[in-house]
Amino acid sequence: QVQLVESGGGLVQAGGSLSVSCAASGGTFSRWILGWFRQAPGKDREFVAAISWTGVSTVYAESVKGRFTISRDNAKNTVNLQMNSLKPEDTAVYYCAADRDLRSSPGTIESLYDYWGQGTQVTVSS
């Protein structure tokens, strides 16, 4: 049974940095595309970043480009999202997701992802 477990959320001041991680178990992690999505209160869940199974290809939402960095460690079955220059509008529950299909590049659409974590709260104070 596949499990994705996020960790590392918390409270940070605007302009600060935070890192969230996701640990996977129960599947062929090294072949998955991995993504991060977020959902702010009262809003739909939105795409944040994704990384190919090789780690070579990444894609970011325009709102986080240049501030967030996604990375993965296939030996440890983990994916990380480093968030810098955080803004109050980055406040959300952050979800890790995995796409088990062997696509050539990461997707940004929720329906492409097969497995989801339970989410971790990130709060940025102004």
N, C-alpha and C positions, 0 to 999 in steps of 0.2 A: 504494500500500500504506500503510495507516494505521500510524503508529508513535506510541506514547506513551512518553516518557522522563522518569523522575523524577530529581530531584536535590535536594541540600540536607540529606540525613539526616546523622546524626552522633551524638556523645555529649554529653549535657548533664546537669547536676546537677538533682536534684529542685527544683521551684520556678522553674526557668529557662524560657527560651523558645527555640523553634526554628521555622524555616519550611522547608517542603518545597514544591517546585514540580514541575510537569509540563508539558513542552512537547510539542505535538502536531503531526503533519505527515501529509499524504496524504489528508485528508478535509475535510468541511464543518464545521469546528470550531465555528463560530458557531451552528450549529443543534443541537449535541449537549448533552444533559445530562451533566454531569461529576460524578464522585464520587471519594471517597477511602475505601478500605477498609484494614484492617490485620490482620496475623496474628502473634500472639505464639507463642513456642515451645510446641509441644504443644497448641495450641488451633486451633479453626476460624477461618477468615477472617471478620471482622465488619465491618459498616458503620460508617463514621465520620461522613461528611458528604457532602452533594451540593448542587449548584447548578443552577438552570434555565438554559436557553440564553440567556435575557435577563439573567440575573444577579439578577433581582428576587426569586426564590423560593429559599430555602435550607432545608435540613433537617439536623438533627444527631442523633447518638446521645445518649441521656441522659447517658452517662458523660463526654461531652466538652462538653456544652452550657455556654456561658458561659466556656469556656476556649479553645476552638478557633474559628477563623473561616476560612471558605472564600470565595475570591474568584476572579474570572476576568478575563482581558483578551483579548477577542476579536480585537483588532487584532494582538496578539502570539501568539495561539494558545497561551496558557498558563493554567493554573489553579494556584492557590496555597492552601496550608493553613498558616495561622499558628497555632502551638501555644504557649499560655502556661500558666503554673502547672503545668508538666509533673510527672507523678507516675511512680514506677517502673512502675506497671501500664500506662503508655502505651508501654512498650518493645515494639516490634514491627517487622515489615517493613511499610512503608506502600506501598500500591498505588494508582495513579491508574487510573480507568476511565471509559469513555465510552459513553453510551447514544445511539444514532443515531436512535431513534424519536422522533417529535415529540409527546412526552407533555406534558400540561399542567402537571405538577409532577414534581419529582425523586423517584425511587424509592430504596428502601433495600435491595432484594433483589439479590443478585449476578447472578442469571440475567437481569435486565433489561439488563445491561451487555454490550456487544458487543466492546469493545476494552479491553485491559489493558496496563499497563506492566510492567516487570520487577521493580519494587519498589525501595525504598530503606530502609536500616536506620536506625531511631531507637532509641537506647538512653538511658534515663534512670537515672542512678545515685542511690542513696539517701544 
